[in-house]
Amino acid sequence: MLLINIITIFFIFLIGYQLILANKPIIEGAENYKDYDDPTIKAYNLSVQNSGNISYLKERVDKVDQMDRQVNDLTRRMDTLEKQMDEVALANKEMAESLPGAGGTIVEDEVVEDEEIQV
């Protein structure tokens, strides 16, 4: 019974919290939105902000270029590993075929007649 009361109180709290959040205005997108139609904002401020944005985007593109090099390096390494695995598989196959009685060689079975075993 105590557990039911705790769960009921918990859900009442959640519903109340959602009702409180419903009354707040929701701002989607950038939180530091500035109205560019405002005549008090000067072109210099906009150019400084744009240059900062361009610098940030350049850093991100450089990181993507670095990641592209890493992906190419990993692809090259995977190709090398695949070739090595093929070579190992071929070597194992050749070794298995070279063993007596394996592969294409057929060993004829000898039929041995039953002999009595003396104890």
N, CA, C and O atoms as a GROMACS GRO file, in nm:
protein
  476
    1MET      N    1   0.082  -0.119   0.000
    1MET     CA    2   0.000   0.000   0.000
    1MET      C    3   0.087   0.126   0.000
    1MET      O    4   0.054   0.226  -0.063
    2LEU      N    5   0.198   0.118   0.071
    2LEU     CA    6   0.289   0.231   0.076
    2LEU      C    7   0.348   0.259  -0.062
    2LEU      O    8   0.364   0.374  -0.102
    3LEU      N    9   0.382   0.152  -0.134
    3LEU     CA   10   0.438   0.166  -0.267
    3LEU      C   11   0.338   0.234  -0.362
    3LEU      O   12   0.377   0.318  -0.443
    4ILE      N   13   0.213   0.198  -0.352
    4ILE     CA   14   0.109   0.258  -0.438
    4ILE      C   15   0.098   0.406  -0.407
    4ILE      O   16   0.084   0.487  -0.499
    5ASN      N   17   0.103   0.444  -0.279
    5ASN     CA   18   0.095   0.586  -0.242
    5ASN      C   19   0.215   0.663  -0.294
    5ASN      O   20   0.201   0.776  -0.342
    6ILE      N   21   0.333   0.604  -0.287
    6ILE     CA   22   0.454   0.671  -0.335
    6ILE      C   23   0.447   0.691  -0.486
    6ILE      O   24   0.479   0.799  -0.537
    7ILE      N   25   0.405   0.588  -0.558
    7ILE     CA   26   0.393   0.599  -0.704
    7ILE      C   27   0.288   0.703  -0.742
    7ILE      O   28   0.308   0.778  -0.837
    8THR      N   29   0.176   0.707  -0.670
    8THR     CA   30   0.071   0.806  -0.697
    8THR      C   31   0.124   0.948  -0.677
    8THR      O   32   0.100   1.035  -0.760
    9ILE      N   33   0.195   0.970  -0.568
    9ILE     CA   34   0.251   1.102  -0.540
    9ILE      C   35   0.353   1.140  -0.647
    9ILE      O   36   0.359   1.255  -0.690
   10PHE      N   37   0.432   1.044  -0.690
   10PHE     CA   38   0.532   1.068  -0.793
   10PHE      C   39   0.466   1.113  -0.923
   10PHE      O   40   0.509   1.210  -0.985
   11PHE      N   41   0.361   1.043  -0.965
   11PHE     CA   42   0.293   1.080  -1.089
   11PHE      C   43   0.220   1.212  -1.077
   11PHE      O   44   0.214   1.288  -1.174
   12ILE      N   45   0.165   1.241  -0.962
   12ILE     CA   46   0.102   1.372  -0.941
   12ILE      C   47   0.207   1.483  -0.953
   12ILE      O   48   0.181   1.588  -1.011
   13PHE      N   49   0.326   1.458  -0.897
   13PHE     CA   50   0.435   1.555  -0.909
   13PHE      C   51   0.474   1.574  -1.055
   13PHE      O   52   0.492   1.688  -1.099
   14LEU      N   53   0.486   1.466  -1.131
   14LEU     CA   54   0.522   1.478  -1.272
   14LEU      C   55   0.418   1.556  -1.352
   14LEU      O   56   0.453   1.640  -1.434
   15ILE      N   57   0.292   1.528  -1.328
   15ILE     CA   58   0.185   1.599  -1.399
   15ILE      C   59   0.187   1.747  -1.362
   15ILE      O   60   0.173   1.833  -1.450
   16GLY      N   61   0.203   1.777  -1.235
   16GLY     CA   62   0.211   1.917  -1.191
   16GLY      C   63   0.329   1.989  -1.252
   16GLY      O   64   0.318   2.105  -1.291
   17TYR      N   65   0.443   1.922  -1.259
   17TYR     CA   66   0.562   1.982  -1.318
   17TYR      C   67   0.539   2.013  -1.466
   17TYR      O   68   0.582   2.118  -1.514
   18GLN      N   69   0.473   1.923  -1.537
   18GLN     CA   70   0.443   1.947  -1.678
   18GLN      C   71   0.347   2.064  -1.695
   18GLN      O   72   0.360   2.141  -1.790
   19LEU      N   73   0.252   2.079  -1.604
   19LEU     CA   74   0.160   2.193  -1.611
   19LEU      C   75   0.234   2.324  -1.588
   19LEU      O   76   0.203   2.426  -1.650
   20ILE      N   77   0.333   2.323  -1.498
   20ILE     CA   78   0.413   2.443  -1.475
   20ILE      C   79   0.495   2.476  -1.599
   20ILE      O   80   0.505   2.593  -1.638
   21LEU      N   81   0.556   2.373  -1.661
   21LEU     CA   82   0.635   2.397  -1.782
   21LEU      C   83   0.550   2.444  -1.898
   21LEU      O   84   0.600   2.515  -1.986
   22ALA      N   85   0.424   2.407  -1.901
   22ALA     CA   86   0.338   2.445  -2.011
   22ALA      C   87   0.312   2.595  -2.013
   22ALA      O   88   0.279   2.650  -2.118
   23ASN      N   89   0.327   2.662  -1.902
   23ASN     CA   90   0.302   2.806  -1.895
   23ASN      C   91   0.422   2.889  -1.937
   23ASN      O   92   0.409   3.009  -1.958
   24LYS      N   93   0.541   2.827  -1.949
   24LYS     CA   94   0.660   2.902  -1.990
   24LYS      C   95   0.662   2.916  -2.142
   24LYS      O   96   0.622   2.824  -2.213
   25PRO      N   97   0.707   3.030  -2.191
   25PRO     CA   98   0.719   3.044  -2.337
   25PRO      C   99   0.835   2.959  -2.387
   25PRO      O  100   0.941   2.953  -2.325
   26ILE      N  101   0.814   2.894  -2.498
   26ILE     CA  102   0.915   2.806  -2.556
   26ILE      C  103   0.986   2.882  -2.667
   26ILE      O  104   0.922   2.932  -2.760
   27ILE      N  105   1.117   2.889  -2.657
   27ILE     CA  106   1.198   2.953  -2.759
   27ILE      C  107   1.278   2.843  -2.828
   27ILE      O  108   1.367   2.784  -2.768
   28GLU      N  109   1.245   2.816  -2.952
   28GLU     CA  110   1.317   2.714  -3.026
   28GLU      C  111   1.429   2.779  -3.104
   28GLU      O  112   1.420   2.895  -3.143
   29GLY      N  113   1.535   2.704  -3.125
   29GLY     CA  114   1.648   2.755  -3.201
   29GLY      C  115   1.747   2.822  -3.109
   29GLY      O  116   1.764   2.781  -2.994
   30ALA      N  117   1.812   2.924  -3.159
   30ALA     CA  118   1.916   2.992  -3.084
   30ALA      C  119   1.855   3.066  -2.966
   30ALA      O  120   1.754   3.135  -2.979
   31GLU      N  121   1.921   3.051  -2.852
   31GLU     CA  122   1.871   3.120  -2.732
   31GLU      C  123   1.916   3.265  -2.729
   31GLU      O  124   1.850   3.349  -2.668
   32ASN      N  125   2.026   3.296  -2.794
   32ASN     CA  126   2.077   3.433  -2.794
   32ASN      C  127   2.036   3.504  -2.923
   32ASN      O  128   2.118   3.568  -2.989
   33TYR      N  129   1.911   3.492  -2.957
   33TYR     CA  130   1.861   3.553  -3.080
   33TYR      C  131   1.862   3.704  -3.069
   33TYR      O  132   1.818   3.761  -2.969
   34LYS      N  133   1.912   3.767  -3.172
   34LYS     CA  134   1.911   3.914  -3.178
   34LYS      C  135   1.828   3.954  -3.299
   34LYS      O  136   1.842   3.896  -3.407
   35ASP      N  137   1.745   4.050  -3.282
   35ASP     CA  138   1.663   4.099  -3.392
   35ASP      C  139   1.749   4.188  -3.481
   35ASP      O  140   1.787   4.298  -3.441
   36TYR      N  141   1.778   4.140  -3.602
   36TYR     CA  142   1.866   4.215  -3.691
   36TYR      C  143   1.795   4.332  -3.759
   36TYR      O  144   1.859   4.413  -3.825
   37ASP      N  145   1.665   4.339  -3.742
   37ASP     CA  146   1.592   4.454  -3.798
   37ASP      C  147   1.603   4.577  -3.708
   37ASP      O  148   1.563   4.687  -3.745
   38ASP      N  149   1.657   4.556  -3.589
   38ASP     CA  150   1.672   4.666  -3.495
   38ASP      C  151   1.777   4.764  -3.549
   38ASP      O  152   1.890   4.722  -3.576
   39PRO      N  153   1.745   4.890  -3.565
   39PRO     CA  154   1.840   4.985  -3.624
   39PRO      C  155   1.959   5.014  -3.534
   39PRO      O  156   2.058   5.072  -3.580
   40THR      N  157   1.954   4.976  -3.406
   40THR     CA  158   2.067   5.005  -3.318
   40THR      C  159   2.184   4.909  -3.340
   40THR      O  160   2.296   4.937  -3.298
   41ILE      N  161   2.159   4.797  -3.407
   41ILE     CA  162   2.267   4.703  -3.434
   41ILE      C  163   2.344   4.754  -3.555
   41ILE      O  164   2.287   4.780  -3.660
   42LYS      N  165   2.471   4.766  -3.538
   42LYS     CA  166   2.554   4.820  -3.645
   42LYS      C  167   2.609   4.709  -3.733
   42LYS      O  168   2.618   4.594  -3.691
   43ALA      N  169   2.645   4.744  -3.853
   43ALA     CA  170   2.699   4.647  -3.949
   43ALA      C  171   2.831   4.589  -3.899
   43ALA      O  172   2.862   4.474  -3.928
   44TYR      N  173   2.907   4.666  -3.824
   44TYR     CA  174   3.034   4.618  -3.771
   44TYR      C  175   3.012   4.501  -3.676
   44TYR      O  176   3.083   4.401  -3.682
   45ASN      N  177   2.913   4.513  -3.589
   45ASN     CA  178   2.884   4.406  -3.494
   45ASN      C  179   2.844   4.278  -3.568
   45ASN      O  180   2.884   4.168  -3.529
   46LEU      N  181   2.766   4.293  -3.674
   46LEU     CA  182   2.726   4.177  -3.752
   46LEU      C  183   2.846   4.114  -3.822
   46LEU      O  184   2.856   3.991  -3.830
   47SER      N  185   2.938   4.196  -3.873
   47SER     CA  186   3.055   4.141  -3.941
   47SER      C  187   3.146   4.069  -3.842
   47SER      O  188   3.204   3.966  -3.876
   48VAL      N  189   3.159   4.122  -3.720
   48VAL     CA  190   3.239   4.053  -3.617
   48VAL      C  191   3.175   3.919  -3.582
   48VAL      O  192   3.244   3.818  -3.568
   49GLN      N  193   3.045   3.919  -3.568
   49GLN     CA  194   2.977   3.793  -3.536
   49GLN      C  195   2.991   3.693  -3.651
   49GLN      O  196   3.013   3.575  -3.627
   50ASN      N  197   2.978   3.740  -3.773
   50ASN     CA  198   2.994   3.652  -3.889
   50ASN      C  199   3.135   3.597  -3.899
   50ASN      O  200   3.154   3.480  -3.932
   51SER      N  201   3.235   3.680  -3.869
   51SER     CA  202   3.373   3.630  -3.876
   51SER      C  203   3.397   3.523  -3.770
   51SER      O  204   3.469   3.426  -3.794
   52GLY      N  205   3.336   3.541  -3.653
   52GLY     CA  206   3.346   3.437  -3.550
   52GLY      C  207   3.279   3.308  -3.594
   52GLY      O  208   3.331   3.199  -3.571
   53ASN      N  209   3.164   3.320  -3.657
   53ASN     CA  210   3.094   3.202  -3.708
   53ASN      C  211   3.176   3.133  -3.817
   53ASN      O  212   3.183   3.010  -3.821
   54ILE      N  213   3.237   3.211  -3.905
   54ILE     CA  214   3.318   3.153  -4.012
   54ILE      C  215   3.440   3.081  -3.954
   54ILE      O  216   3.475   2.973  -4.001
   55SER      N  217   3.502   3.139  -3.852
   55SER     CA  218   3.618   3.074  -3.788
   55SER      C  219   3.577   2.942  -3.725
   55SER      O  220   3.648   2.842  -3.736
   56TYR      N  221   3.463   2.942  -3.659
   56TYR     CA  222   3.414   2.820  -3.596
   56TYR      C  223   3.386   2.712  -3.701
   56TYR      O  224   3.423   2.596  -3.684
   57LEU      N  225   3.320   2.752  -3.810
   57LEU     CA  226   3.290   2.656  -3.916
   57LEU      C  227   3.417   2.602  -3.982
   57LEU      O  228   3.423   2.485  -4.019
   58LYS      N  229   3.520   2.687  -3.996
   58LYS     CA  230   3.646   2.642  -4.053
   58LYS      C  231   3.710   2.537  -3.963
   58LYS      O  232   3.762   2.437  -4.012
   59GLU      N  233   3.707   2.559  -3.832
   59GLU     CA  234   3.762   2.460  -3.738
   59GLU      C  235   3.689   2.327  -3.753
   59GLU      O  236   3.751   2.221  -3.753
   60ARG      N  237   3.558   2.333  -3.765
   60ARG     CA  238   3.479   2.210  -3.778
   60ARG      C  239   3.511   2.137  -3.908
   60ARG      O  240   3.520   2.014  -3.911
   61VAL      N  241   3.527   2.213  -4.017
   61VAL     CA  242   3.561   2.152  -4.146
   61VAL      C  243   3.700   2.089  -4.140
   61VAL      O  244   3.722   1.982  -4.196
   62ASP      N  245   3.794   2.155  -4.072
   62ASP     CA  246   3.928   2.097  -4.057
   62ASP      C  247   3.922   1.966  -3.981
   62ASP      O  248   3.994   1.871  -4.013
   63LYS      N  249   3.836   1.958  -3.880
   63LYS     CA  250   3.820   1.832  -3.806
   63LYS      C  251   3.761   1.724  -3.895
   63LYS      O  252   3.798   1.608  -3.883
   64VAL      N  253   3.670   1.762  -3.984
   64VAL     CA  254   3.611   1.665  -4.077
   64VAL      C  255   3.718   1.616  -4.174
   64VAL      O  256   3.722   1.497  -4.206
   65ASP      N  257   3.806   1.707  -4.220
   65ASP     CA  258   3.915   1.667  -4.309
   65ASP      C  259   4.008   1.568  -4.238
   65ASP      O  260   4.051   1.470  -4.297
   66GLN      N  261   4.037   1.596  -4.112
   66GLN     CA  262   4.123   1.506  -4.035
   66GLN      C  263   4.056   1.370  -4.019
   66GLN      O  264   4.121   1.266  -4.029
   67MET      N  265   3.927   1.370  -3.994
   67MET     CA  266   3.854   1.246  -3.980
   67MET      C  267   3.852   1.170  -4.114
   67MET      O  268   3.858   1.047  -4.115
   68ASP      N  269   3.843   1.242  -4.223
   68ASP     CA  270   3.845   1.178  -4.355
   68ASP      C  271   3.978   1.108  -4.377
   68ASP      O  272   3.981   0.997  -4.431
   69ARG      N  273   4.088   1.171  -4.337
   69ARG     CA  274   4.220   1.106  -4.350
   69ARG      C  275   4.226   0.981  -4.263
   69ARG      O  276   4.282   0.880  -4.305
   70GLN      N  277   4.170   0.988  -4.142
   70GLN     CA  278   4.171   0.872  -4.054
   70GLN      C  279   4.089   0.758  -4.114
   70GLN      O  280   4.128   0.642  -4.106
   71VAL      N  281   3.975   0.791  -4.173
   71VAL     CA  282   3.891   0.688  -4.234
   71VAL      C  283   3.963   0.624  -4.351
   71VAL      O  284   3.958   0.502  -4.368
   72ASN      N  285   4.030   0.705  -4.433
   72ASN     CA  286   4.106   0.651  -4.545
   72ASN      C  287   4.219   0.560  -4.497
   72ASN      O  288   4.245   0.456  -4.556
   73ASP      N  289   4.286   0.601  -4.388
   73ASP     CA  290   4.394   0.519  -4.332
   73ASP      C  291   4.338   0.386  -4.280
   73ASP      O  292   4.397   0.280  -4.302
   74LEU      N  293   4.224   0.392  -4.210
   74LEU     CA  294   4.163   0.268  -4.160
   74LEU      C  295   4.117   0.178  -4.274
   74LEU      O  296   4.128   0.056  -4.264
   75THR      N  297   4.066   0.236  -4.380
   75THR     CA  298   4.024   0.158  -4.496
   75THR      C  299   4.144   0.087  -4.559
   75THR      O  300   4.136  -0.030  -4.595
   76ARG      N  301   4.255   0.159  -4.571
   76ARG     CA  302   4.376   0.100  -4.626
   76ARG      C  303   4.425  -0.015  -4.537
   76ARG      O  304   4.464  -0.121  -4.587
   77ARG      N  305   4.422   0.007  -4.406
   77ARG     CA  306   4.464  -0.099  -4.314
   77ARG      C  307   4.373  -0.220  -4.321
   77ARG      O  308   4.418  -0.334  -4.313
   78MET      N  309   4.243  -0.196  -4.335
   78MET     CA  310   4.148  -0.308  -4.346
   78MET      C  311   4.173  -0.387  -4.474
   78MET      O  312   4.163  -0.510  -4.473
   79ASP      N  313   4.205  -0.319  -4.584
   79ASP     CA  314   4.237  -0.389  -4.708
   79ASP      C  315   4.361  -0.476  -4.690
   79ASP      O  316   4.366  -0.589  -4.737
   80THR      N  317   4.462  -0.421  -4.622
   80THR     CA  318   4.584  -0.498  -4.596
   80THR      C  319   4.553  -0.620  -4.509
   80THR      O  320   4.601  -0.729  -4.537
   81LEU      N  321   4.473  -0.601  -4.406
   81LEU     CA  322   4.437  -0.713  -4.318
   81LEU      C  323   4.358  -0.819  -4.394
   81LEU      O  324   4.375  -0.938  -4.371
   82GLU      N  325   4.271  -0.775  -4.483
   82GLU     CA  326   4.192  -0.870  -4.561
   82GLU      C  327   4.282  -0.954  -4.651
   82GLU      O  328   4.263  -1.075  -4.663
   83LYS      N  329   4.380  -0.889  -4.714
   83LYS     CA  330   4.475  -0.963  -4.797
   83LYS      C  331   4.554  -1.062  -4.714
   83LYS      O  332   4.577  -1.176  -4.756
   84GLN      N  333   4.597  -1.019  -4.595
   84GLN     CA  334   4.674  -1.108  -4.508
   84GLN      C  335   4.589  -1.227  -4.464
   84GLN      O  336   4.638  -1.340  -4.457
   85MET      N  337   4.463  -1.203  -4.433
   85MET     CA  338   4.374  -1.313  -4.392
   85MET      C  339   4.353  -1.411  -4.507
   85MET      O  340   4.346  -1.532  -4.484
   86ASP      N  341   4.341  -1.360  -4.629
   86ASP     CA  342   4.328  -1.448  -4.745
   86ASP      C  343   4.452  -1.534  -4.763
   86ASP      O  344   4.443  -1.652  -4.794
   87GLU      N  345   4.570  -1.473  -4.743
   87GLU     CA  346   4.695  -1.548  -4.753
   87GLU      C  347   4.704  -1.656  -4.646
   87GLU      O  348   4.748  -1.767  -4.674
   88VAL      N  349   4.663  -1.623  -4.523
   88VAL     CA  350   4.666  -1.721  -4.414
   88VAL      C  351   4.569  -1.835  -4.444
   88VAL      O  352   4.601  -1.951  -4.420
   89ALA      N  353   4.452  -1.803  -4.494
   89ALA     CA  354   4.353  -1.906  -4.527
   89ALA      C  355   4.406  -1.997  -4.638
   89ALA      O  356   4.389  -2.119  -4.632
   90LEU      N  357   4.470  -1.939  -4.739
   90LEU     CA  358   4.527  -2.018  -4.847
   90LEU      C  359   4.640  -2.107  -4.796
   90LEU      O  360   4.649  -2.224  -4.834
   91ALA      N  361   4.725  -2.053  -4.709
   91ALA     CA  362   4.834  -2.133  -4.652
   91ALA      C  363   4.778  -2.248  -4.569
   91ALA      O  364   4.830  -2.359  -4.576
   92ASN      N  365   4.674  -2.223  -4.491
   92ASN     CA  366   4.612  -2.329  -4.411
   92ASN      C  367   4.552  -2.437  -4.502
   92ASN      O  368   4.562  -2.556  -4.473
   93LYS      N  369   4.489  -2.394  -4.610
   93LYS     CA  370   4.429  -2.490  -4.703
   93LYS      C  371   4.538  -2.576  -4.768
   93LYS      O  372   4.523  -2.698  -4.779
   94GLU      N  373   4.647  -2.511  -4.811
   94GLU     CA  374   4.756  -2.586  -4.873
   94GLU      C  375   4.819  -2.683  -4.774
   94GLU      O  376   4.855  -2.796  -4.811
   95MET      N  377   4.833  -2.639  -4.648
   95MET     CA  378   4.892  -2.727  -4.547
   95MET      C  379   4.800  -2.846  -4.520
   95MET      O  380   4.846  -2.958  -4.504
   96ALA      N  381   4.670  -2.820  -4.515
   96ALA     CA  382   4.575  -2.928  -4.489
   96ALA      C  383   4.574  -3.028  -4.604
   96ALA      O  384   4.560  -3.148  -4.582
   97GLU      N  385   4.588  -2.978  -4.727
   97GLU     CA  386   4.589  -3.068  -4.842
   97GLU      C  387   4.719  -3.146  -4.851
   97GLU      O  388   4.721  -3.255  -4.909
   98SER      N  389   4.827  -3.093  -4.795
   98SER     CA  390   4.955  -3.163  -4.803
   98SER      C  391   4.966  -3.275  -4.700
   98SER      O  392   5.055  -3.360  -4.711
   99LEU      N  393   4.879  -3.278  -4.601
   99LEU     CA  394   4.882  -3.385  -4.501
   99LEU      C  395   4.838  -3.515  -4.565
   99LEU      O  396   4.753  -3.516  -4.654
  100PRO      N  397   4.898  -3.629  -4.521
  100PRO     CA  398   4.856  -3.757  -4.579
  100PRO      C  399   4.710  -3.786  -4.547
  100PRO      O  400   4.665  -3.771  -4.433
  101GLY      N  401   4.639  -3.828  -4.648
  101GLY     CA  402   4.498  -3.865  -4.630
  101GLY      C  403   4.404  -3.748  -4.637
  101GLY      O  404   4.283  -3.764  -4.618
  102ALA      N  405   4.454  -3.632  -4.662
  102ALA     CA  406   4.367  -3.515  -4.668
  102ALA      C  407   4.358  -3.466  -4.811
  102ALA      O  408   4.440  -3.502  -4.896
  103GLY      N  409   4.262  -3.386  -4.836
  103GLY     CA  410   4.249  -3.324  -4.966
  103GLY      C  411   4.210  -3.422  -5.074
  103GLY      O  412   4.117  -3.502  -5.055
  104GLY      N  413   4.281  -3.418  -5.188
  104GLY     CA  414   4.244  -3.499  -5.302
  104GLY      C  415   4.298  -3.641  -5.297
  104GLY      O  416   4.258  -3.723  -5.380
  105THR      N  417   4.388  -3.675  -5.204
  105THR     CA  418   4.443  -3.810  -5.200
  105THR      C  419   4.347  -3.902  -5.129
  105THR      O  420   4.291  -3.869  -5.025
  106ILE      N  421   4.329  -4.018  -5.186
  106ILE     CA  422   4.236  -4.115  -5.129
  106ILE      C  423   4.318  -4.232  -5.075
  106ILE      O  424   4.398  -4.292  -5.147
  107VAL      N  425   4.298  -4.261  -4.952
  107VAL     CA  426   4.368  -4.373  -4.889
  107VAL      C  427   4.271  -4.488  -4.886
  107VAL      O  428   4.160  -4.476  -4.834
  108GLU      N  429   4.314  -4.600  -4.942
  108GLU     CA  430   4.225  -4.717  -4.944
  108GLU      C  431   4.223  -4.780  -4.807
  108GLU      O  432   4.325  -4.796  -4.741
  109ASP      N  433   4.103  -4.816  -4.766
  109ASP     CA  434   4.088  -4.880  -4.636
  109ASP      C  435   4.125  -5.028  -4.649
  109ASP      O  436   4.087  -5.095  -4.745
  110GLU      N  437   4.199  -5.076  -4.553
  110GLU     CA  438   4.231  -5.218  -4.549
  110GLU      C  439   4.129  -5.287  -4.461
  110GLU      O  440   4.098  -5.241  -4.351
  111VAL      N  441   4.080  -5.395  -4.509
  111VAL     CA  442   3.985  -5.471  -4.431
  111VAL      C  443   4.064  -5.574  -4.353
  111VAL      O  444   4.132  -5.659  -4.411
  112VAL      N  445   4.057  -5.567  -4.223
  112VAL     CA  446   4.126  -5.661  -4.136
  112VAL      C  447   4.022  -5.756  -4.081
  112VAL      O  448   3.920  -5.716  -4.026
  113GLU      N  449   4.052  -5.884  -4.099
  113GLU     CA  450   3.957  -5.983  -4.050
  113GLU      C  451   3.961  -5.987  -3.898
  113GLU      O  452   4.064  -5.964  -3.836
  114ASP      N  453   3.847  -6.017  -3.843
  114ASP     CA  454   3.836  -6.023  -3.698
  114ASP      C  455   3.925  -6.135  -3.644
  114ASP      O  456   3.923  -6.248  -3.694
  115GLU      N  457   4.001  -6.101  -3.546
  115GLU     CA  458   4.084  -6.203  -3.481
  115GLU      C  459   4.035  -6.216  -3.337
  115GLU      O  460   3.984  -6.121  -3.277
  116GLU      N  461   4.053  -6.331  -3.286
  116GLU     CA  462   4.010  -6.351  -3.149
  116GLU      C  463   4.115  -6.291  -3.056
  116GLU      O  464   4.235  -6.305  -3.075
  117ILE      N  465   4.065  -6.226  -2.957
  117ILE     CA  466   4.153  -6.164  -2.860
  117ILE      C  467   4.159  -6.256  -2.740
  117ILE      O  468   4.057  -6.292  -2.682
  118GLN      N  469   4.279  -6.293  -2.704
  118GLN     CA  470   4.296  -6.381  -2.590
  118GLN      C  471   4.331  -6.300  -2.468
  118GLN      O  472   4.414  -6.209  -2.471
  119VAL      N  473   4.264  -6.337  -2.361
  119VAL     CA  474   4.287  -6.264  -2.236
  119VAL      C  475   4.366  -6.348  -2.142
  119VAL      O  476   4.396  -6.304  -2.031
   0.00000   0.00000   0.00000
